[in-house]
């Protein structure tokens, strides 16, 4: 159950989410009520308008690798960086946004992940996902897991925004097997490439708090190359996976993305 409540004049949306895990009656589920401020899409849209000059190259060598731009600035959410990544994907915007979060495909093309599951469908455009990453930086950064609230929204001009942030979710408490990371407000913007609408421009904003006992210098040294690898994975993956023609969802939601495995 999800009640959207809009605060006039703010552009923010408050979603009151009632979660009913399997085996829990509807009556008992009332006690598991989460109130979430949902300024994510607005935050992503505002971030897109910030001039690139406010960002600096995140890594001199990787900044313009293979026409992929990686830049960063200090995050206002935690003691780390907000990364801005931009690349060109050889696919239409509607197919790209449909492709990015299909649970059944994600781990087959995204080499950074061990697990990507939709664990709670809230409504046709909102869900909670559980992610487990691979280790990286030659094993110096161990796998992390994340619980993220994901929201998908379509805009005029064929622009899709996929925004997410980490949340506490009673059905998936922290495990001793993994350090639980935290994704502060982040997002993907898929829009048609102006000079070739059959292709898409993908802009990502990422501010991941890895947690654990990691030196910030290790994260700053490895994050840019991982973000470049993600764009390359998308470019390769979207070529090898068949994508049905036409949009996989209607303007009121991405229903095809929220199908349980």
C-alpha positions as CSV (number, residue, x, y, z in Angstrom):
1,X,0.0,0.0,0.0
2,X,1.3,3.4,-0.8
3,X,-0.3,6.8,-0.3
4,X,1.4,9.7,-2.2
5,X,1.0,13.0,-0.4
6,X,2.2,16.2,-2.0
7,X,3.5,19.1,-0.1
8,X,2.4,22.3,-1.9
9,X,5.1,24.5,-3.2
10,X,8.0,22.2,-2.5
11,X,8.0,19.8,-5.4
12,X,8.7,17.0,-2.9
13,X,6.5,14.0,-2.5
14,X,6.0,12.1,0.7
15,X,5.2,8.4,0.3
16,X,3.6,6.6,3.2
17,X,4.5,3.0,2.6
18,X,2.9,0.0,4.3
19,X,5.0,-3.1,4.0
20,X,3.5,-6.5,4.4
21,X,6.2,-9.2,4.4
22,X,5.1,-12.8,3.5
23,X,3.7,-14.5,6.5
24,X,2.6,-11.3,8.2
25,X,-1.1,-10.5,8.3
26,X,-2.4,-7.2,7.0
27,X,-3.4,-6.2,10.6
28,X,0.1,-6.8,11.9
29,X,1.7,-5.0,8.9
30,X,0.3,-1.7,10.1
31,X,3.1,-1.5,12.6
32,X,5.7,-1.7,9.8
33,X,5.0,1.7,8.4
34,X,7.7,3.8,6.7
35,X,7.4,7.5,5.9
36,X,9.8,8.5,3.2
37,X,10.5,11.9,1.8
38,X,10.8,11.5,-1.9
39,X,12.6,14.5,-3.4
40,X,14.7,12.1,-5.5
41,X,13.4,12.9,-9.0
42,X,13.5,16.6,-8.3
43,X,17.0,16.3,-6.9
44,X,18.2,14.4,-10.0
45,X,16.5,17.0,-12.3
46,X,18.2,19.9,-10.5
47,X,21.5,18.0,-10.6
48,X,21.2,17.8,-14.4
49,X,21.0,21.6,-14.7
50,X,24.1,22.2,-12.6
51,X,26.9,23.4,-14.9
52,X,29.7,20.8,-15.5
53,X,32.2,23.5,-14.5
54,X,31.1,22.9,-10.9
55,X,32.6,19.4,-11.2
56,X,36.3,18.6,-11.6
57,X,37.8,15.5,-13.4
58,X,37.5,12.6,-11.0
59,X,40.6,11.0,-12.5
60,X,42.8,12.8,-15.1
61,X,43.3,9.6,-17.2
62,X,39.7,8.3,-17.0
63,X,37.9,11.7,-17.3
64,X,37.4,11.3,-21.1
65,X,38.0,7.6,-21.6
66,X,36.1,6.2,-24.6
67,X,33.9,9.3,-24.8
68,X,32.8,8.6,-21.2
69,X,33.1,11.7,-18.9
70,X,33.6,11.2,-15.1
71,X,33.8,14.2,-12.8
72,X,33.1,14.8,-9.1
73,X,32.5,17.4,-6.4
74,X,32.2,17.1,-2.6
75,X,28.9,15.6,-1.6
76,X,26.7,17.6,0.8
77,X,25.3,14.3,2.2
78,X,28.4,12.6,3.6
79,X,32.2,12.9,3.7
80,X,32.8,11.7,0.2
81,X,32.2,12.6,-3.4
82,X,29.2,13.1,-5.7
83,X,30.2,11.7,-9.1
84,X,28.7,12.7,-12.4
85,X,29.1,10.2,-15.3
86,X,28.1,10.7,-18.9
87,X,28.2,8.3,-21.8
88,X,26.4,7.6,-25.1
89,X,24.4,4.3,-25.4
90,X,23.6,2.9,-28.9
91,X,19.9,2.4,-28.1
92,X,16.7,4.4,-27.9
93,X,15.8,6.1,-24.6
94,X,12.7,4.0,-24.0
95,X,14.6,0.7,-24.5
96,X,17.5,1.9,-22.4
97,X,15.5,2.8,-19.4
98,X,13.5,-0.4,-19.6
99,X,16.8,-2.3,-19.8
100,X,18.6,-0.7,-16.9
101,X,16.6,-2.1,-14.0
102,X,15.2,-5.4,-15.3
103,X,16.1,-7.7,-12.3
104,X,16.2,-10.8,-14.5
105,X,19.0,-9.3,-16.7
106,X,21.0,-7.1,-14.4
107,X,23.6,-9.5,-13.0
108,X,24.2,-11.0,-16.5
109,X,25.6,-7.7,-17.9
110,X,26.6,-5.6,-14.8
111,X,29.9,-7.2,-13.8
112,X,30.0,-5.2,-10.6
113,X,27.1,-7.1,-9.1
114,X,26.6,-10.6,-7.6
115,X,22.9,-10.1,-6.7
116,X,20.2,-7.7,-7.9
117,X,16.6,-8.5,-6.7
118,X,13.4,-6.6,-6.5
119,X,12.3,-7.6,-3.0
120,X,9.2,-5.4,-2.5
121,X,6.8,-4.0,-5.2
122,X,5.2,-0.9,-3.8
123,X,3.3,0.3,-6.8
124,X,3.7,0.3,-10.6
125,X,6.6,2.8,-10.5
126,X,8.2,2.2,-7.1
127,X,10.0,-0.8,-5.6
128,X,12.6,-1.8,-3.1
129,X,15.7,-3.6,-4.4
130,X,18.4,-5.7,-2.7
131,X,21.9,-5.5,-4.2
132,X,25.1,-7.3,-3.4
133,X,28.3,-6.1,-5.1
134,X,31.4,-8.0,-6.2
135,X,34.7,-7.2,-4.4
136,X,36.8,-4.7,-6.4
137,X,40.1,-2.9,-6.3
138,X,41.9,-6.3,-6.5
139,X,40.0,-7.4,-3.4
140,X,40.9,-4.4,-1.2
141,X,37.2,-3.5,-1.1
142,X,35.0,-6.4,0.0
143,X,31.5,-6.9,-1.3
144,X,28.8,-4.6,0.1
145,X,25.0,-5.0,0.1
146,X,22.4,-2.2,-0.3
147,X,18.7,-1.9,0.2
148,X,17.4,0.8,-2.1
149,X,14.1,2.5,-2.8
150,X,13.8,2.9,-6.5
151,X,11.4,5.3,-8.3
152,X,11.0,5.5,-12.1
153,X,9.4,8.5,-13.8
154,X,8.7,9.4,-17.5
155,X,8.9,13.0,-18.7
156,X,7.8,14.8,-21.8
157,X,10.5,14.9,-24.4
158,X,11.2,11.2,-24.0
159,X,13.3,11.7,-20.9
160,X,13.2,9.0,-18.2
161,X,14.6,9.4,-14.7
162,X,15.4,6.4,-12.5
163,X,16.1,7.7,-8.9
164,X,17.0,5.8,-5.8
165,X,18.2,6.1,-2.2
166,X,19.0,3.6,0.5
167,X,16.3,2.8,3.1
168,X,15.9,0.6,6.2
169,X,13.8,-2.4,5.3
170,X,12.7,-4.7,8.2
171,X,12.4,-7.8,5.9
172,X,16.1,-7.5,5.0
173,X,18.1,-6.7,8.1
174,X,21.8,-6.2,7.9
175,X,23.7,-9.5,7.5
176,X,27.0,-10.4,9.2
177,X,28.2,-11.7,5.7
178,X,28.4,-8.2,4.2
179,X,29.0,-4.6,5.2
180,X,25.9,-2.7,4.4
181,X,26.6,0.4,2.3
182,X,24.4,3.4,1.8
183,X,23.4,5.1,-1.4
184,X,22.6,8.7,-0.8
185,X,20.2,10.3,-3.4
186,X,21.4,9.2,-6.8
187,X,19.9,8.7,-10.3
188,X,20.1,7.9,-13.9
189,X,18.8,10.3,-16.6
190,X,18.1,8.7,-20.0
191,X,17.4,11.2,-22.9
192,X,17.6,11.1,-26.7
193,X,20.9,12.1,-28.2
194,X,20.2,15.4,-29.9
195,X,22.2,14.7,-33.0
196,X,20.9,11.1,-33.3
197,X,17.7,10.3,-31.4
198,X,18.1,6.6,-32.1
199,X,20.9,6.8,-29.5
200,X,20.7,7.9,-25.9
201,X,22.7,10.1,-23.5
202,X,23.0,8.5,-20.1
203,X,23.9,10.8,-17.2
204,X,24.5,9.2,-13.8
205,X,24.8,10.9,-10.4
206,X,26.3,8.6,-7.8
207,X,27.1,9.2,-4.1
208,X,27.8,5.9,-2.5
209,X,28.9,5.6,1.1
210,X,30.8,2.3,1.3
211,X,31.1,2.3,5.1
212,X,33.4,-0.1,6.9
213,X,37.0,0.8,7.6
214,X,38.1,2.1,4.1
215,X,40.5,4.9,3.6
216,X,38.8,7.6,1.5
217,X,41.8,7.6,-0.8
218,X,41.1,4.0,-1.8
219,X,37.5,4.8,-2.8
220,X,38.6,8.0,-4.7
221,X,41.2,6.0,-6.6
222,X,38.9,3.2,-7.6
223,X,35.4,4.7,-8.0
224,X,36.0,6.5,-11.4
225,X,37.3,3.3,-13.1
226,X,34.3,1.4,-11.8
227,X,31.9,4.0,-13.1
228,X,33.6,3.9,-16.5
229,X,33.2,0.1,-16.4
230,X,29.5,0.4,-15.7
231,X,28.9,2.5,-18.8
232,X,30.9,0.0,-20.9
233,X,28.9,-2.8,-19.4
234,X,25.7,-1.0,-20.4
235,X,26.9,-0.5,-23.9
236,X,27.9,-4.1,-24.3
237,X,24.9,-5.6,-22.4
238,X,22.3,-3.7,-24.4
239,X,23.7,-5.1,-27.6
240,X,23.6,-8.7,-26.4
241,X,20.2,-8.7,-24.7
242,X,17.1,-8.7,-26.9
243,X,14.9,-5.8,-26.0
244,X,11.2,-5.9,-27.2
245,X,10.2,-3.2,-29.6
246,X,8.2,-0.4,-28.1
247,X,8.1,0.9,-24.5
248,X,7.9,-1.7,-21.8
249,X,5.8,0.5,-19.6
250,X,3.1,3.2,-19.8
251,X,3.6,6.7,-18.6
252,X,2.0,5.8,-15.3
253,X,4.7,3.3,-14.4
254,X,7.4,0.8,-15.5
255,X,5.3,-2.3,-14.9
256,X,7.6,-4.6,-16.8
257,X,10.5,-3.8,-14.5
258,X,8.7,-4.8,-11.4
259,X,8.1,-8.5,-12.1
260,X,9.4,-10.9,-9.5
261,X,12.0,-13.4,-10.5
